[in-house]
Amino acid sequence: MKIYFGGFGTDAGGWYFDGKKFHRVPGWNPEQLKELQHAVAALREIGQIKTAGVAEHLAAALHEVVSKELRSHVKGEGEMVVFI
């Protein structure tokens, strides 16, 4: 289990503790962060679409983009859980 401290998802960076030592998490590029914020906001809105199959198709594509962006920034092993 990792415990994150500080500015996760900001341009300020932060730290995480893996049970043995602290590791630095670099800050985000402001444009990169803005792009991710738009993608996450779109995922929230997609959840309101009631037409069969449409929300699932769009969410799958955006989920891939958001996951890739988060994984490229937050290094580590194991699964990552993100609450939107």
Residue frames as qw, qx, qy, qz and C-alpha x, y, z in Angstrom:
[[0.000, 0.891, 0.454, 0.000, 0.00, 0.00, 0.00],
 [0.408, 0.217, -0.010, 0.887, 1.23, 3.49, -0.81],
 [0.145, -0.820, -0.438, 0.340, 0.30, 6.63, 1.04],
 [0.411, 0.518, 0.208, 0.720, 0.49, 9.87, -0.99],
 [0.288, -0.693, -0.294, 0.592, 1.25, 13.25, 0.58],
 [0.155, -0.440, 0.214, 0.858, 1.11, 16.71, -0.91],
 [0.397, 0.528, -0.076, -0.747, 0.11, 17.86, -4.33],
 [0.411, 0.116, 0.865, 0.263, -0.92, 14.75, -6.20],
 [0.315, 0.659, 0.635, 0.252, -2.37, 15.98, -9.49],
 [0.003, -0.976, -0.078, 0.205, -1.02, 19.51, -9.16],
 [0.600, 0.694, -0.224, 0.328, 1.99, 21.30, -10.60],
 [0.307, -0.800, 0.420, -0.299, 3.56, 21.33, -7.10],
 [0.558, 0.269, -0.776, 0.118, 4.39, 17.63, -6.84],
 [0.718, -0.533, 0.159, -0.418, 4.42, 15.66, -3.61],
 [0.002, -0.446, 0.879, -0.167, 5.68, 12.53, -1.86],
 [0.876, -0.181, -0.235, -0.380, 4.58, 8.97, -1.23],
 [0.321, -0.509, 0.755, -0.261, 5.59, 6.45, 1.40],
 [0.721, 0.164, -0.590, -0.326, 5.82, 2.80, 0.38],
 [0.894, -0.422, -0.113, -0.097, 6.23, 1.41, 3.89],
 [0.841, -0.123, -0.046, 0.525, 10.03, 1.61, 3.74],
 [0.364, -0.262, 0.057, 0.892, 10.97, 5.05, 2.50],
 [0.287, 0.775, 0.252, -0.505, 9.65, 8.31, 1.02],
 [0.505, 0.191, 0.561, 0.627, 9.69, 8.90, -2.75],
 [0.093, 0.452, -0.018, -0.887, 9.29, 12.19, -4.60],
 [0.446, 0.580, 0.665, 0.152, 6.43, 12.57, -7.10],
 [0.240, -0.058, 0.206, 0.947, 7.24, 15.37, -9.55],
 [0.320, 0.515, 0.299, -0.737, 4.72, 18.08, -10.34],
 [0.571, 0.507, 0.624, 0.165, 2.58, 18.03, -13.45],
 [0.185, 0.077, 0.357, 0.912, 3.00, 20.19, -16.49],
 [0.293, 0.337, 0.377, -0.812, 0.11, 22.72, -16.24],
 [0.527, 0.280, -0.412, -0.689, -1.10, 21.97, -19.79],
 [0.372, 0.045, -0.925, -0.053, -0.94, 18.23, -19.11],
 [0.033, 0.231, 0.769, -0.596, -2.93, 18.69, -15.90],
 [0.421, 0.328, 0.070, -0.843, -5.58, 20.80, -17.68],
 [0.507, 0.195, -0.688, -0.481, -5.96, 18.12, -20.38],
 [0.265, -0.090, -0.938, 0.205, -6.44, 15.44, -17.72],
 [0.190, 0.276, 0.531, -0.778, -8.99, 17.60, -15.88],
 [0.517, 0.277, -0.242, -0.773, -11.02, 17.96, -19.09],
 [0.475, 0.092, -0.844, -0.231, -10.92, 14.20, -19.72],
 [0.115, -0.177, -0.860, 0.465, -12.07, 13.46, -16.14],
 [0.336, 0.306, 0.259, -0.852, -14.87, 16.05, -16.43],
 [0.538, 0.214, -0.530, -0.619, -15.97, 14.42, -19.69],
 [0.327, -0.036, -0.942, 0.070, -16.07, 11.02, -17.96],
 [0.123, 0.262, 0.650, -0.703, -18.38, 12.50, -15.32],
 [0.462, 0.345, -0.045, -0.816, -20.71, 13.90, -17.98],
 [0.418, 0.170, -0.802, -0.392, -20.70, 10.70, -20.03],
 [0.036, -0.118, -0.929, 0.350, -22.22, 8.94, -17.04],
 [0.358, 0.372, 0.379, -0.768, -25.41, 10.95, -17.63],
 [0.423, 0.267, -0.564, -0.657, -25.99, 9.59, -21.17],
 [0.673, 0.002, 0.592, -0.442, -28.87, 7.10, -21.15],
 [0.755, 0.468, -0.278, -0.366, -28.73, 5.85, -24.75],
 [0.941, -0.193, 0.275, 0.034, -27.75, 2.18, -24.70],
 [0.864, 0.172, 0.166, 0.442, -24.08, 1.56, -25.52],
 [0.308, 0.845, -0.022, 0.437, -23.13, 5.20, -26.08],
 [0.405, -0.844, 0.285, -0.207, -21.90, 5.95, -22.55],
 [0.887, -0.285, 0.325, 0.160, -20.00, 2.67, -22.35],
 [0.756, 0.466, 0.159, 0.431, -18.25, 3.24, -25.69],
 [0.146, 0.871, -0.116, 0.455, -17.22, 6.81, -24.90],
 [0.597, -0.736, 0.279, -0.154, -16.21, 5.99, -21.32],
 [0.937, -0.068, 0.215, 0.268, -13.99, 3.13, -22.48],
 [0.594, 0.602, 0.024, 0.533, -12.07, 5.42, -24.84],
 [0.109, -0.852, 0.190, -0.475, -11.66, 8.16, -22.23],
 [0.827, -0.532, 0.177, -0.032, -10.78, 5.67, -19.50],
 [0.881, 0.173, 0.073, 0.434, -7.85, 4.52, -21.62],
 [0.313, 0.723, -0.079, 0.610, -6.59, 8.11, -22.03],
 [0.445, -0.784, 0.186, -0.390, -6.96, 8.94, -18.32],
 [0.931, -0.323, 0.139, 0.094, -5.34, 5.67, -17.20],
 [0.775, 0.361, -0.003, 0.519, -2.40, 6.13, -19.56],
 [0.091, 0.788, -0.138, 0.593, -1.83, 9.69, -18.36],
 [0.640, -0.688, 0.203, -0.275, -1.99, 8.74, -14.68],
 [0.960, -0.140, 0.119, 0.213, 0.25, 5.71, -15.12],
 [0.630, 0.537, -0.077, 0.555, 2.85, 7.77, -16.98],
 [0.063, -0.757, 0.229, -0.608, 3.02, 10.17, -14.06],
 [0.649, -0.529, 0.408, -0.364, 2.54, 7.97, -11.00],
 [0.499, 0.392, -0.773, -0.014, 5.15, 5.22, -11.12],
 [0.481, -0.321, 0.674, -0.459, 4.79, 2.04, -9.15],
 [0.188, 0.036, -0.962, -0.193, 3.67, -1.54, -9.13],
 [0.110, 0.361, 0.852, -0.363, 0.28, -3.07, -8.68],
 [0.083, 0.669, 0.654, 0.344, -3.16, -1.76, -9.41],
 [0.052, -0.007, -0.146, 0.988, -4.17, 1.87, -9.31],
 [0.027, -0.660, -0.751, 0.023, -7.64, 2.86, -8.15],
 [0.068, 0.063, 0.048, 0.995, -8.96, 6.28, -9.11],
 [0.064, 0.637, 0.718, -0.274, -12.20, 7.72, -7.79],
 [0.101, 0.238, 0.321, 0.911, -13.88, 10.32, -9.99]]
